[in-house]
Amino acid sequence: MGEIMNNIGYEIERLLKFALKKQMISKWDVIPTRNALIDLLKVEAPFEGEVEEAIEDSAVKILNNILDYAAETGLIEENSTTFRDLFDAKIMGLLMPREGEVVKTFYDKYENESKEKATDWFYDLSKSSNYIMTERIAKNLWWPAATEYGDLEITVNLSKPEKDPKEIAKAKLMKQATYPKCLLCKENVGYAGRINHPARQNHRIIPMKLTNKEWFLQYSPYVYYNEHCIVFSGEHEPMKLTRNSIERLVEFTEVLPHYFIGSNADLPIVGGSILTHDHYQGGRHAFPMEKAIVEKYYESKKYTDLEIGTVKWPMSVVRIKGNNKNSVIDLAMEIFEAWKNYSDEENDVVAFSGDTPHNTVTPIARRKGEAFELDIVLRNNRTSEEHPDGIFHPHKELHHIKKENIGLIEVMGLAVLPGRLEKELDIIAKFLCGELIYNRIEAENNNEINKHIPWIEKMMSENSSLTYDEAKELLRKEVGDIFAKVLEDAGVFKRSEKGQAGLEKFLSTVL
């Protein structure tokens, strides 16, 4: 224990060096921050000796040593990921500049250096503070998958830690808290967290006025792509797509022209995971859908200053582009309003069941030089006996790969697939290369692979004498093909002649 006690002072000094290097603190902050860390970790006096010069780019190794110490000395309740994360945010919170300082620095850089420099600085701060869990994100699998629509992006999400059963049981016993109201509320800044709500002492947000209301920018703790940010309302109010939403998306691309921004649809099944708090997602990434070509251009007598076209994409996407921001917004709203009430039973599109609406859109805004570009993706959330999860949702035969909602990120061509697939794909690869012997009866009794049986047998009948690496490569391609089918299922007007004629017919009612 004595050695650990000695070492903890050393780790505190290393952490201070890291924070100085990353400009989280200034030299004047070293003494008070050291004292705050000594207090938190119940250390009597600081380490006096020399501290190595080389400091890594990430604080994770230093933090892990400190968290091991906290677990051994009983400073944290249990040595589990949840309790370590709660304490990790507490430590890093002591090294963070205050919210007001962060806002000031961001806008100083924004006004005096460049908009890119401002977001670069804020993104680096969010990574340095371990608010963005870069080490965990690095575990995610990622690969491109060539399809007729261009290269789709596939990621298997291994970064979010699984909950321990004991913690799930504890969380159930906890009184339902009402503060913060949800994970997106501005009140999360500096919040200490609890078993069923992450700690956010190392979390900062940037206010921005959009459509004359207070909105905020933050980064996603588990970024799925470069500079993955969330833009959320200062008020806890539900998602609702209105003209204001479209105006805000376009306005945001004036505030940060190097970022795209999009909104999830506002209906269940076709919407995102959090419909209780109005928010959008953006970032610095060119998605496959953005790279997809316009397949057919349309003329509009009313909007002669705009480029209007449909995109070569598995879902139904109308792309509007022009230098006049108001024209872009006006046409987008006309398409949206017309779509909300549009039915085409031949193509399974029904706008209402009684008073329940089914039609909405997923809008995405970006800049192309001076021009504003808006993609409007048509969505419908109707269910049927044959498709109880949704007619325009991944169909049942694809659920072994993707069952969840097709939200904004998937719509744009990045598949976020469940972590279970890492192990399942590995087993299937071993069947395909003969390392494991495939037996139908055993497979049926194996919960990890029984959902994949038709797929496994199809691949085995089409391929023989593969090496393990070739099998892995085949699976990557196959998963890419399945994701393309998932998006085709979610597409309202299919890629068939009948479907495309349906899309043209709808557009002719607007243009």
PyMOL commands that set and color helices and strands:
alter all, ss='L'
color gray80, all
select helices_A, chain A and resi 2-21+27-40+60-72+81-93+99-112+115-128+134-137+165-173+186-188+243-255+288-291+325-340+345-347+396-398+408-411+420-433+440-444+450-462+468-490+497-510
alter helices_A, ss='H'
color red, helices_A
select strands_A, chain A and resi 141-147+150-156+206-210+213-219+229-233+260-262+279-283+294-298+307-311+317-322+352-353+356-357+359-368+371-380+414-417
alter strands_A, ss='S'
color yellow, strands_A
deselect
rebuild
show_as cartoon
